């Protein structure tokens, strides 16, 4: 868990998490044969996790209800969802700051893509990179966007041992993303 926490902690610094919503009513996880359907924010955010991943939000040292973490049994494959107050900066600026923060923490950061995408009419910024922590390389795909009055950060982190496989698995998770305004 410590390795994943280090890799995912980058986002916590960048967005300075805002106040909690005070309840857990915004989270639903349903198991299926191909994985788990996750529903957050009153079903405004949904995606499907690969089989073998489970909700580990309760294991985070920060028990804030605006942070949800899903990981496999090795804690090397993880999806982190962070909800914070909507930022005033553009998505492009937020992604640039995130990239700069990652570069400060990892001088060997390899940015694969930093591009604008759209999911269900909601504009997002996607930053894909290879990050190194404690000598281990991980593929990281981060989506940043606004949904109503919330700033969302969704990070998929996978081992970078096989980069093509990691990119494919991350793209598979991201392709199931559904956002409702």
DRENDO-1510 file (C-alpha; in Angstrom, 1 decimal, always signed):
<recs>
REC; n; res; u; v; w
REC; 1; UNK; +0.0; +0.0; +0.0 .
REC; 2; UNK; +2.9; +2.3; +0.7 .
REC; 3; UNK; +4.1; +2.3; -2.9 .
REC; 4; UNK; +0.7; +3.1; -4.3 .
REC; 5; UNK; +0.3; +5.8; -1.7 .
REC; 6; UNK; +3.5; +7.5; -2.7 .
REC; 7; UNK; +2.6; +7.4; -6.4 .
REC; 8; UNK; -0.9; +8.7; -5.9 .
REC; 9; UNK; +0.1; +11.2; -3.3 .
REC; 10; UNK; +1.3; +13.5; -6.1 .
REC; 11; UNK; -2.3; +14.4; -6.8 .
REC; 12; UNK; -3.1; +15.2; -3.2 .
REC; 13; UNK; -0.4; +17.8; -3.2 .
REC; 14; UNK; -1.4; +19.4; -6.5 .
REC; 15; UNK; -5.1; +19.9; -5.8 .
REC; 16; UNK; -5.0; +20.5; -2.0 .
REC; 17; UNK; -8.1; +18.5; -1.2 .
REC; 18; UNK; -11.1; +20.5; -0.1 .
REC; 19; UNK; -13.6; +19.8; +2.6 .
REC; 20; UNK; -15.4; +16.5; +2.9 .
REC; 21; UNK; -19.0; +16.1; +1.9 .
REC; 22; UNK; -19.9; +14.6; +5.3 .
REC; 23; UNK; -21.2; +11.3; +4.2 .
REC; 24; UNK; -20.6; +8.2; +2.1 .
REC; 25; UNK; -24.0; +8.2; +0.3 .
REC; 26; UNK; -22.2; +9.1; -3.0 .
REC; 27; UNK; -20.5; +5.7; -3.5 .
REC; 28; UNK; -21.8; +2.4; -4.9 .
REC; 29; UNK; -19.7; -0.6; -6.1 .
REC; 30; UNK; -21.4; -3.5; -7.9 .
REC; 31; UNK; -19.6; -6.7; -8.8 .
REC; 32; UNK; -19.9; -8.2; -12.2 .
REC; 33; UNK; -18.2; -11.0; -14.2 .
REC; 34; UNK; -15.9; -8.6; -16.1 .
REC; 35; UNK; -15.2; -6.4; -13.1 .
REC; 36; UNK; -16.9; -3.9; -10.8 .
REC; 37; UNK; -19.2; -1.0; -11.8 .
REC; 38; UNK; -18.3; +2.0; -9.6 .
REC; 39; UNK; -20.8; +4.8; -9.2 .
REC; 40; UNK; -19.8; +8.0; -7.4 .
REC; 41; UNK; -21.3; +11.4; -6.8 .
REC; 42; UNK; -24.9; +10.2; -7.0 .
REC; 43; UNK; -24.2; +8.3; -10.2 .
REC; 44; UNK; -22.8; +11.4; -12.0 .
REC; 45; UNK; -19.5; +9.5; -12.3 .
REC; 46; UNK; -19.3; +5.8; -13.2 .
REC; 47; UNK; -16.6; +3.5; -14.5 .
REC; 48; UNK; -15.8; -0.2; -14.5 .
REC; 49; UNK; -12.8; -1.6; -12.7 .
REC; 50; UNK; -11.1; -4.7; -14.0 .
REC; 51; UNK; -11.7; -8.0; -12.1 .
REC; 52; UNK; -9.5; -8.3; -9.0 .
REC; 53; UNK; -9.7; -4.7; -8.0 .
REC; 54; UNK; -11.4; -3.7; -4.7 .
REC; 55; UNK; -12.4; -0.6; -2.8 .
REC; 56; UNK; -9.5; +0.3; -0.5 .
REC; 57; UNK; -10.6; +3.8; +0.4 .
REC; 58; UNK; -10.8; +2.9; +4.0 .
REC; 59; UNK; -7.1; +2.1; +4.1 .
REC; 60; UNK; -6.1; +5.6; +3.2 .
REC; 61; UNK; -4.6; +7.6; +6.1 .
REC; 62; UNK; -6.9; +10.5; +5.0 .
REC; 63; UNK; -10.5; +9.3; +5.6 .
REC; 64; UNK; -12.0; +12.1; +3.5 .
REC; 65; UNK; -15.1; +11.1; +1.6 .
REC; 66; UNK; -13.8; +12.9; -1.4 .
REC; 67; UNK; -11.0; +10.4; -2.0 .
REC; 68; UNK; -11.7; +6.9; -3.3 .
REC; 69; UNK; -9.1; +4.3; -4.0 .
REC; 70; UNK; -9.4; +1.0; -5.7 .
REC; 71; UNK; -6.5; -1.4; -6.0 .
REC; 72; UNK; -5.6; -5.0; -6.7 .
REC; 73; UNK; -4.2; -7.4; -4.0 .
REC; 74; UNK; -0.6; -6.3; -4.7 .
REC; 75; UNK; -1.5; -2.6; -4.6 .
REC; 76; UNK; +0.5; -2.1; -7.8 .
REC; 77; UNK; -2.6; -1.5; -9.9 .
REC; 78; UNK; -4.8; +1.3; -8.6 .
REC; 79; UNK; -7.5; +3.8; -9.5 .
REC; 80; UNK; -7.7; +6.9; -7.4 .
REC; 81; UNK; -10.7; +9.4; -7.6 .
REC; 82; UNK; -10.4; +12.7; -5.9 .
REC; 83; UNK; -13.1; +15.3; -5.7 .
REC; 84; UNK; -12.3; +18.8; -4.7 .
REC; 85; UNK; -13.8; +22.3; -5.1 .
REC; 86; UNK; -13.9; +23.5; -8.7 .
REC; 87; UNK; -10.7; +25.3; -9.7 .
REC; 88; UNK; -10.6; +28.6; -11.4 .
REC; 89; UNK; -7.6; +27.7; -13.6 .
REC; 90; UNK; -8.1; +26.1; -17.0 .
REC; 91; UNK; -7.7; +22.4; -17.4 .
REC; 92; UNK; -4.6; +23.0; -19.5 .
REC; 93; UNK; -3.0; +25.0; -16.7 .
REC; 94; UNK; -4.0; +22.4; -14.1 .
REC; 95; UNK; -2.5; +19.6; -16.2 .
REC; 96; UNK; +0.7; +21.7; -16.7 .
REC; 97; UNK; +1.0; +22.2; -12.9 .
REC; 98; UNK; +0.5; +18.5; -12.3 .
REC; 99; UNK; +3.2; +17.7; -14.8 .
REC; 100; UNK; +5.6; +20.2; -13.2 .
REC; 101; UNK; +4.9; +18.8; -9.8 .
REC; 102; UNK; +5.5; +15.2; -11.0 .
REC; 103; UNK; +8.8; +16.4; -12.7 .
REC; 104; UNK; +10.0; +17.9; -9.4 .
REC; 105; UNK; +9.4; +14.6; -7.6 .
REC; 106; UNK; +10.7; +12.5; -10.5 .
REC; 107; UNK; +13.5; +14.0; -12.6 .
REC; 108; UNK; +13.2; +11.0; -15.0 .
REC; 109; UNK; +9.5; +11.6; -15.6 .
REC; 110; UNK; +8.4; +10.6; -19.2 .
REC; 111; UNK; +5.4; +12.4; -20.4 .
REC; 112; UNK; +3.6; +10.3; -23.0 .
REC; 113; UNK; +0.6; +12.6; -23.7 .
REC; 114; UNK; -1.0; +15.8; -22.3 .
REC; 115; UNK; -4.1; +16.3; -24.3 .
REC; 116; UNK; -7.7; +17.5; -24.2 .
REC; 117; UNK; -10.4; +14.9; -24.4 .
REC; 118; UNK; -14.2; +14.8; -23.9 .
REC; 119; UNK; -16.4; +12.2; -22.1 .
REC; 120; UNK; -20.1; +12.5; -22.5 .
REC; 121; UNK; -19.8; +16.2; -23.4 .
REC; 122; UNK; -17.6; +17.0; -20.4 .
REC; 123; UNK; -14.2; +18.4; -21.3 .
REC; 124; UNK; -11.2; +16.7; -19.5 .
REC; 125; UNK; -7.4; +16.9; -19.7 .
REC; 126; UNK; -5.5; +13.6; -19.9 .
REC; 127; UNK; -1.9; +13.4; -18.7 .
REC; 128; UNK; -0.2; +10.0; -19.4 .
REC; 129; UNK; +3.3; +9.5; -18.0 .
REC; 130; UNK; +5.8; +7.0; -16.7 .
REC; 131; UNK; +6.7; +7.8; -13.1 .
REC; 132; UNK; +9.4; +6.3; -10.9 .
REC; 133; UNK; +9.1; +5.8; -7.2 .
REC; 134; UNK; +11.4; +3.8; -4.9 .
REC; 135; UNK; +13.1; +2.5; -8.1 .
REC; 136; UNK; +9.9; +1.1; -9.6 .
REC; 137; UNK; +8.3; +2.5; -12.8 .
REC; 138; UNK; +4.6; +2.9; -13.1 .
REC; 139; UNK; +2.4; +4.0; -15.9 .
REC; 140; UNK; +0.1; +6.8; -14.8 .
REC; 141; UNK; -3.0; +8.1; -16.7 .
REC; 142; UNK; -4.6; +11.1; -15.0 .
REC; 143; UNK; -7.8; +12.7; -16.1 .
REC; 144; UNK; -8.7; +16.2; -14.7 .
REC; 145; UNK; -12.0; +17.9; -15.2 .
REC; 146; UNK; -14.9; +19.8; -13.8 .
REC; 147; UNK; -18.3; +18.3; -13.1 .
REC; 148; UNK; -20.8; +20.9; -11.9 .
REC; 149; UNK; -19.1; +22.5; -8.9 .
REC; 150; UNK; -16.6; +19.6; -8.4 .
REC; 151; UNK; -13.1; +19.3; -9.7 .
REC; 152; UNK; -12.4; +15.6; -10.5 .
REC; 153; UNK; -9.1; +13.9; -10.7 .
REC; 154; UNK; -9.1; +10.3; -11.8 .
REC; 155; UNK; -5.7; +8.5; -11.8 .
REC; 156; UNK; -5.1; +5.0; -13.1 .
REC; 157; UNK; -1.7; +3.7; -12.0 .
REC; 158; UNK; -0.3; +0.4; -13.3 .
REC; 159; UNK; +3.2; -1.3; -13.3 .
REC; 160; UNK; +5.2; -0.2; -16.4 .
REC; 161; UNK; +7.0; -3.5; -16.8 .
REC; 162; UNK; +5.0; -3.9; -20.1 .
REC; 163; UNK; +4.2; -0.4; -21.2 .
REC; 164; UNK; +1.9; -1.5; -24.1 .
REC; 165; UNK; -0.1; -3.7; -21.7 .
REC; 166; UNK; -0.3; -0.9; -19.1 .
REC; 167; UNK; -1.5; +1.6; -21.7 .
REC; 168; UNK; -4.1; -0.8; -23.0 .
REC; 169; UNK; -5.4; -1.6; -19.5 .
REC; 170; UNK; -5.6; +2.1; -18.5 .
REC; 171; UNK; -7.4; +2.9; -21.8 .
REC; 172; UNK; -9.8; +0.0; -21.0 .
REC; 173; UNK; -10.7; +1.5; -17.7 .
REC; 174; UNK; -11.0; +5.1; -19.1 .
REC; 175; UNK; -13.2; +3.8; -22.0 .
REC; 176; UNK; -15.8; +2.8; -19.4 .
REC; 177; UNK; -16.0; +6.2; -17.9 .
REC; 178; UNK; -19.4; +7.9; -17.9 .
REC; 179; UNK; -20.0; +11.4; -16.7 .
REC; 180; UNK; -23.4; +13.1; -16.2 .
REC; 181; UNK; -23.8; +16.8; -15.7 .
</recs>
